[in-house]
Amino acid sequence: MKYRKFGSTGLQVSEIVFGAGAVGGAVFRGERHARLEAVRKALEHGINWIDTAASYGDGQSEENLGWILRQLGANPHISTKVSIGEAHLDDIPGEIERSMEASLRRLQRGSVDLIQLHTPVTSSRGQFRGSIALDDVLGPNGVLDGFERLRDRGLVRFFGFTGFGDTACLYQMIESGRLHSVQAYYNMLNPSAGQPVPSGFTAHNYENLIDLAASKGVGVLNIRVLAAGAIVGQEPPGPGAGLSPGSAASADMTRGARLRHALDELHLKGSVAQTAIRFGLMHPGVSGVLVGFSTPDHIDEAVAAVGMGPLPDTVNLALDELYATDFHSCKEAAP
């Protein structure tokens, strides 16, 4: 395993991060022993960071990780998340404290390294489905005030957010200097968080968010590197709308098929999943690539990608052609 700086936190994060959510679902599925062995294998490979959320399985991910890590006697870096809904807007700091206290009980820990906002942010409430306003984050009695309360109590060390919402608002959150990390949506189907995309590109444009974060000392966890499975031909779980605008399952499955056809012609070493992970790791602003595992073999596969090095220029040329032509017609199906 290789490690990278996690922004300006002083922490080192493994290039592969264990995603404990529904995508993959290694800490949800199978027998109790299989869940424990998946985490054991990841730690033995040198993965030192596990990412979870209160909303993953309505707390089941955190609860399972709690007993697994206690049984293993392991203490990796842990990040979890809080979601802010309409019912919480009158007392955002209070909801953050309640959520964090419940998360820590399930995790059987006194603190975590990183707490992250897991709600889209727009200039005003409701511009994206379920979004809160930028002022709800940065303003008085907002999310960051709630995070600071947690830090004052010794419950968390650092603050972050999942980078969904209006790109201009995400930029302002990074530029505020009050956040330490961002989970950036970045993959071969939508690379806009790490490079320019041509006009007419139909997925959401994150406008080089990773470069901005790196310039501000903000750590970057690369999420959805497999586009929730679409890159390898697996139908993404959950609602068709997807997490990122323009990246619904219908559109991403079409993009994924075109991508795989282009990659087949290049005869690359390794699997499509390894190519996707290598793509994420090629960006110097990425601290770690977050991968959801289904089986122990998937952990071996992801870790092996770390040693395979950067992708050849032929891949970048093929991707540029896709972004400029074939991907333009991949729009979300009408609701």
Phi and psi in degrees as a GROMACS rama.xvg file:
@    title "Ramachandran Plot"
@    xaxis  label "Phi"
@    yaxis  label "Psi"
@TYPE xy
-112.95  159.938  LYS-2
-131.967  152.274  TYR-3
-133.149  159.374  ARG-4
-66.0328  138.243  LYS-5
-98.3257  79.0639  PHE-6
59.5372  -137.403  GLY-7
-101.911  18.9005  SER-8
-75.1234  -20.3317  THR-9
87.467  -4.45403  GLY-10
-87.588  153.448  LEU-11
-110.982  128.782  GLN-12
-114.93  139.097  VAL-13
-63.2506  146.142  SER-14
-63.672  -23.9667  GLU-15
-108.839  126.039  ILE-16
-110.215  137.549  VAL-17
-80.2449  112.962  PHE-18
-90.3606  116.685  GLY-19
-100.095  33.0078  ALA-20
-97.8173  -165.66  GLY-21
-70.6792  -28.9796  ALA-22
-73.1074  114.185  VAL-23
97.2776  -70.564  GLY-24
75.4198  26.5702  GLY-25
-62.2862  -28.1293  ALA-26
-91.9618  1.28746  VAL-27
-104.17  -44.5892  PHE-28
-90.2668  165.085  ARG-29
74.2695  -174.097  GLY-30
-77.2452  163.78  GLU-31
-53.5542  -43.0052  ARG-32
-63.4108  -38.8949  HIS-33
-65.7195  -37.6588  ALA-34
-64.0481  -44.4417  ARG-35
-63.3434  -43.1639  LEU-36
-67.1759  -32.2641  GLU-37
-63.2276  -44.7925  ALA-38
-68.6895  -40.2884  VAL-39
-58.3706  -46.0855  ARG-40
-61.987  -42.8947  LYS-41
-60.4821  -44.7019  ALA-42
-66.5944  -37.777  LEU-43
-65.9542  -29.5935  GLU-44
-75.0928  -9.47299  HIS-45
99.6822  4.77235  GLY-46
-65.8532  122.7  ILE-47
-115.308  9.82755  ASN-48
-138.18  131.035  TRP-49
-122.317  130.412  ILE-50
-111.895  128.004  ASP-51
-136.212  -170.396  THR-52
-163.035  151.786  ALA-53
-60.9731  -29.4328  ALA-54
-83.1831  -9.91496  SER-55
-75.0683  106.584  TYR-56
66.4731  27.8283  GLY-57
52.3333  46.0257  ASP-58
95.3011  -7.22526  GLY-59
-66.4804  -36.533  GLN-60
-60.256  -49.2939  SER-61
-62.0587  -43.3365  GLU-62
-62.3274  -44.538  GLU-63
-64.9558  -42.7063  ASN-64
-61.5791  -35.1211  LEU-65
-57.2562  -52.0538  GLY-66
-75.5684  -32.2237  TRP-67
-62.8335  -49.4729  ILE-68
-68.046  -33.2873  LEU-69
-66.4941  -43.0131  ARG-70
-66.5787  -35.5614  GLN-71
-79.2365  -14.0715  LEU-72
65.405  32.9688  GLY-73
-106.939  150.96  ALA-74
-138.023  63.5412  ASN-75
-72.6316  170.158  PRO-76
-64.941  138.732  HIS-77
-125.655  132.379  ILE-78
-120.509  140.674  SER-79
-134.259  -178.06  THR-80
-140.697  159.108  LYS-81
-128.745  138.621  VAL-82
-107.512  136.932  SER-83
-110.597  117.595  ILE-84
-107.182  -179.249  GLY-85
-58.2794  -35.9975  GLU-86
-68.8996  -12.6315  ALA-87
-102.836  -4.26265  HIS-88
-69.0706  -20.1186  LEU-89
-79.6153  -15.8876  ASP-90
-151.118  69.466  ASP-91
-62.8983  -48.7514  ILE-92
-59.9987  -36.9073  PRO-93
-64.3123  -42.6692  GLY-94
-64.6831  -39.3882  GLU-95
-62.0129  -42.967  ILE-96
-65.4079  -43.5335  GLU-97
-62.1693  -43.6474  ARG-98
-63.9065  -43.4316  SER-99
-65.6741  -42.1297  MET-100
-61.3552  -40.6549  GLU-101
-67.6775  -40.135  ALA-102
-61.0918  -43.2784  SER-103
-66.8288  -35.7836  LEU-104
-62.1391  -44.6321  ARG-105
-66.8404  -38.483  ARG-106
-77.5904  -11.8078  LEU-107
58.2998  42.9029  GLN-108
-130.994  157.958  ARG-109
-88.175  -17.9332  GLY-110
-162.9  166.685  SER-111
-127.731  164.15  VAL-112
-75.5456  -35.9187  ASP-113
-143.567  129.854  LEU-114
-111.021  136.959  ILE-115
-128.268  139.373  GLN-116
-73.7497  128.436  LEU-117
-118.082  47.0504  HIS-118
-137.38  135.351  THR-119
-60.1663  147.118  PRO-120
-121.456  128.555  VAL-121
-133.088  173.567  THR-122
-65.5486  -30.4975  SER-123
-137.002  161.938  SER-124
-64.5561  138.82  ARG-125
82.0202  5.62488  GLY-126
-66.1097  -36.7817  GLN-127
-106.424  160.142  PHE-128
-57.8403  119.147  ARG-129
74.7591  11.4772  GLY-130
-76.9032  152.894  SER-131
-108.787  166.515  ILE-132
-83.8221  155.427  ALA-133
-56.1342  -37.7205  LEU-134
-66.9355  -26.0209  ASP-135
-67.5882  -19.9822  ASP-136
-93.8552  -52.8059  VAL-137
-93.3018  -19.2586  LEU-138
-78.924  177.085  GLY-139
-58.0604  139.533  PRO-140
57.5875  31.4717  ASN-141
-98.6485  -165.559  GLY-142
-59.6306  -45.7202  VAL-143
-69.4383  -32.4696  LEU-144
-62.2191  -39.3173  ASP-145
-65.587  -41.3075  GLY-146
-62.2539  -40.1531  PHE-147
-64.9399  -33.4732  GLU-148
-61.4371  -42.9907  ARG-149
-61.1687  -43.5076  LEU-150
-63.9695  -40.4517  ARG-151
-62.1784  -28.5431  ASP-152
-87.5885  -2.83391  ARG-153
77.4769  20.3113  GLY-154
-90.0357  -23.6581  LEU-155
-141.65  162.096  VAL-156
-107.056  -40.7116  ARG-157
-136.264  162.23  PHE-158
-120.307  143.927  PHE-159
-149.95  -174.22  GLY-160
-155.164  154.677  PHE-161
-83.9603  124.992  THR-162
-81.4411  62.1467  GLY-163
-117.607  147.698  PHE-164
129.717  -159.579  GLY-165
-72.6408  128.505  ASP-166
-58.8183  -39.4821  THR-167
-61.34  -36.6122  ALA-168
-70.7624  -38.6608  CYS-169
-61.7113  -39.6725  LEU-170
-59.4702  -45.9119  TYR-171
-65.3628  -34.1351  GLN-172
-64.358  -43.7681  MET-173
-64.3214  -43.8053  ILE-174
-72.0417  -12.4895  GLU-175
-64.7932  -24.2393  SER-176
76.8039  6.64367  GLY-177
-104.885  -3.29665  ARG-178
-118.096  145.924  LEU-179
-104.256  -15.0629  HIS-180
-156.113  160.587  SER-181
-140.063  139.897  VAL-182
-92.8615  108.608  GLN-183
-98.5995  131.161  ALA-184
-78.2726  109.485  TYR-185
-151.048  119.224  TYR-186
-160.043  179.188  ASN-187
-70.0965  -15.7495  MET-188
-86.81  -30.7686  LEU-189
-139.933  94.7288  ASN-190
-93.5271  11.9778  PRO-191
-65.0513  -21.4771  SER-192
-71.0109  -15.2006  ALA-193
-124.778  -3.44208  GLY-194
-163.074  158.617  GLN-195
-66.0142  147.205  PRO-196
-119.14  152.842  VAL-197
-69.515  157.68  PRO-198
-61.167  143.853  SER-199
92.227  -5.76121  GLY-200
-63.3512  129.059  PHE-201
-90.9489  -12.4121  THR-202
-84.1805  168.953  ALA-203
-63.1204  141.791  HIS-204
-100.929  112.248  ASN-205
-90.3812  2.07918  TYR-206
51.0009  54.4838  GLU-207
57.7256  41.6756  ASN-208
-57.6099  -35.9457  LEU-209
-65.0479  -40.5048  ILE-210
-61.9876  -42.483  ASP-211
-61.8345  -46.4844  LEU-212
-58.7849  -45.9255  ALA-213
-61.3042  -38.6376  ALA-214
-67.9798  -22.4511  SER-215
-100.872  6.18138  LYS-216
72.9919  25.1999  GLY-217
-97.3026  124.692  VAL-218
-67.8448  149.455  GLY-219
-124.786  118.608  VAL-220
-98.8009  120.038  LEU-221
-81.6405  111.064  ASN-222
-102.841  159.667  ILE-223
55.3119  43.3901  ARG-224
-65.0185  -23.4623  VAL-225
-101.8  12.1841  LEU-226
51.7128  47.2533  ALA-227
58.8202  24.3938  ALA-228
107.669  -16.4333  GLY-229
-62.1387  -31.5651  ALA-230
-64.8562  -32.7644  ILE-231
-100.496  9.22422  VAL-232
88.1008  14.8604  GLY-233
-101.329  129.672  GLN-234
-60.2272  125.03  GLU-235
-60.6532  144.177  PRO-236
-76.1713  164.126  PRO-237
82.973  -168.698  GLY-238
-61.4304  152.289  PRO-239
-67.2725  -18.0928  GLY-240
-68.6382  -24.7992  ALA-241
72.1295  176.256  GLY-242
-85.8005  -33.4295  LEU-243
-112.798  131.023  SER-244
-54.3572  138.405  PRO-245
81.1914  0.292901  GLY-246
-121.641  42.3826  SER-247
-65.3915  161.515  ALA-248
-56.4383  -41.988  ALA-249
-61.7115  -44.0422  SER-250
-69.7859  -43.2137  ALA-251
-71.5113  -31.4459  ASP-252
-65.4601  -37.6563  MET-253
-66.1404  -46.4226  THR-254
-59.7752  -42.2566  ARG-255
-61.9401  -40.1436  GLY-256
-64.9  -40.7685  ALA-257
-67.4264  -37.8705  ARG-258
-63.099  -48.2495  LEU-259
-61.9709  -37.2752  ARG-260
-61.7311  -43.3486  HIS-261
-65.2641  -39.7063  ALA-262
-70.2448  -35.3679  LEU-263
-57.2129  -36.786  ASP-264
-71.6505  -14.2561  GLU-265
-93.5122  -13.7691  LEU-266
53.9407  53.9343  HIS-267
-77.3429  154.889  LEU-268
-71.421  137.872  LYS-269
89.2735  178.923  GLY-270
-83.7576  168.455  SER-271
-61.7148  -39.9779  VAL-272
-60.344  -41.5905  ALA-273
-66.235  -36.8572  GLN-274
-61.1851  -41.8323  THR-275
-64.4583  -41.1493  ALA-276
-66.688  -42.0791  ILE-277
-61.277  -37.5197  ARG-278
-58.8822  -47.8437  PHE-279
-62.0707  -42.0857  GLY-280
-71.178  -19.6145  LEU-281
-67.1171  -22.421  MET-282
-80.7394  120.756  HIS-283
-66.1728  -17.9568  PRO-284
-81.1916  -11.6067  GLY-285
-79.6158  126.75  VAL-286
-81.5359  -43.2696  SER-287
-157.772  149.607  GLY-288
-97.7851  121.793  VAL-289
-89.7004  122.323  LEU-290
-124.404  133.406  VAL-291
-91.8229  124.689  GLY-292
-102.606  142.94  PHE-293
-102.427  -36.7068  SER-294
-135.104  161.723  THR-295
-57.3325  -33.4558  PRO-296
-62.2687  -33.1142  ASP-297
-64.7648  -33.7241  HIS-298
-66.0242  -46.6279  ILE-299
-57.3834  -43.6654  ASP-300
-62.4756  -44.9596  GLU-301
-66.958  -43.2493  ALA-302
-65.0867  -37.6653  VAL-303
-63.1087  -28.9245  ALA-304
-63.4718  -29.0943  ALA-305
-59.0494  -37.8397  VAL-306
-86.1562  0.894534  GLY-307
-87.745  -12.0857  MET-308
79.3027  -178.232  GLY-309
-64.3185  156.512  PRO-310
-75.1263  151.299  LEU-311
-69.9082  159.975  PRO-312
-59.7286  -26.437  ASP-313
-61.7826  -31.3442  THR-314
-68.2838  -45.6614  VAL-315
-62.0644  -38.0111  ASN-316
-65.6274  -41.6886  LEU-317
-65.4454  -40.1327  ALA-318
-65.3623  -43.0664  LEU-319
-58.0695  -38.3601  ASP-320
-67.0249  -39.3651  GLU-321
-63.4675  -45.3572  LEU-322
-62.4489  -34.4424  TYR-323
-82.6671  -18.2645  ALA-324
-131.029  -78.5625  THR-325
-60.3719  -34.3565  ASP-326
-75.2909  -14.6954  PHE-327
-62.4151  -29.2978  HIS-328
-90.0068  1.76162  SER-329
-90.3064  78.9921  CYS-330
-101.373  159.954  LYS-331
-65.1789  143.6  GLU-332
-67.1998  147.979  ALA-333
-64.0385  140.593  ALA-334
